[in-house]
Amino acid sequence: MIVLVIMGLLAGAVVLALPDGRLSLPQEAERFAAALLRARDEAVFRGGQVRVVAAGGVYRFERRAGRDWRPLDEAPFRARPFEDGTQFTAAPDATVVFDPTGLANPTEFTFARGQARRTVVVDLAGNVSLDAPRPF
C-alpha cells in the first residue's frame, strides 16, 4: 500500500513537470522569423510578391495575383495563430511585403508574454533577425 502511494506521488510530480504543449515566447518568435524567411524565399522562387499579414491573433501568407492578393493556403504557408497570452505589436505596419528580389518593407515585430520580450526585425534587404530576450 505504501508503495502505491509513493508511486502515485511520483506519477503526479512527473505530470506536473511535463510541458503544457504551448510554445515558449522565444520559440514562437523564432517560428515567426522562420515563416518570414520562408515567405521571402517563396517570393524569390515564384518571381512575384509575397506578403505576411499579422492581425487578429494570427499571421497569414498571401501572394500577388495581378492587382489582388490571394491566400497561400498550402503547407507551410497556412495561417497560424499566435499562442494564447502573446501580445503582439508591429511598427510601422503589421504587414511585410517581399518582392521577387527578396527586398522588403522594413518592419519590427515585438512579442511579449508576461515579463518575456522578443523582437523580430525585417530590414530593407529582406534580412530577418531575432534579438536576444530583453527584460521588461
N, C-alpha and C positions, 0 to 999 in steps of 0.2 A: 504494500500500500504506500509506503514512504517513497519507494522507487517511482511509482506512478505520479505522485505529487511532484517530485523533483523533475521528472521528465516533462510534466505539464508546464512547470515554471520555465524550464529551458526552452520548450517549444514557444511559449508566449514571448520570451525575450528575443528569439530569432525572428518571429513575425513582426515585432515592433522595430527591429533593426533593418528590415527589408525596405528598400526604397519604395516610394509611392507610385512610381511609374512616370511621374512628371519630369520633364527636362529641367535641369537647373538653369538659372539665368545665363551663366556662361555658355552652356550647351545650346540654349535657344538662340542666343546672339550668334554663335558660330554657325548654327544651321541656317540662319537668315543670311549671314555673309556668304556661305556656300551657295545658297539659292541665287544671290545676286551674281556671283561668278558664273553660275550655270546660265543665267539669263544673258549675260554678256557674251558668253561662248555661243549661245544659240543665235544671237543677233549676227555675229560674225559668220557662223556656219550657214545660216539661212540667207544671208545677204540682205537682211531687212531689219527694221526697228523692232525691238522687244522692250516692253516696259514691265516694271514691277510696281504694283499699287498696293500700299499698306493702308488699310482703313477698316473701321468697324470690327476690329479684333481679328482680322485675317489679312494675309497678303496673297495676291494673285498675280498671275502672269498673263500678258496679252501681247499679241503680235499685230503689227500694222498690216492691214489689208486694204490697199487703196487709201481712201480718206478715213476709214473706220478702224477701230481696234477690235480684234476678235480674241476671245479667251483661248489660252493654251491649256487644254484640258488633259493632255496625255502626260503620263509619268515622265519625268519627275516634276512637271510643271502644274500639277493640280493645286488649287487654292489650299492654303494651310492656315489653321487658326493659331493665334498666339496662345500660350499657356494661360490658364486662369490666374489672375492676380498680377499678370505682367502689365505694367504701364508702359506705353509706347509714345514717343514724340518724334517728330521729324522736322528738320529745318533745311532749306526754306519750304520744302514741299514733301509730301509722303509718296511721291512718285519718282521713279528713276527710269529714264529712257536711255537705252543703249542703242547706238546706231550701228550700221554694218561694219564700221571700222573699229568698234569697241569703245568709242568715246561715249561719255555720259554727262548728264547734268549733275554737278556736284551737290551732294545731299549728305546730311548727317542724321543718323537714326540713333536715338537713345532709348535703351531698355532699362527698366527699373522694376525691382520686386523686393519689397522690404528695404533693407539697407544696401543691397547689391545694385550696382550700376555697370552697364556696358555700353559702349558706343561703337557703331559700325559707320564707317565713312566711305563714301564713294567720291573719288576725285574726277576732274575733267577728263583725264586719260582713261577712265573706266576702271582704275585700280580700286580694289575693295580692301579696307584694312579694319582690323579689330583691335581696340585698345585694351590695355590691362584693366582689371577691375579697379574702380575708384571708390573710396569710401564716400558716403553721403556727407 
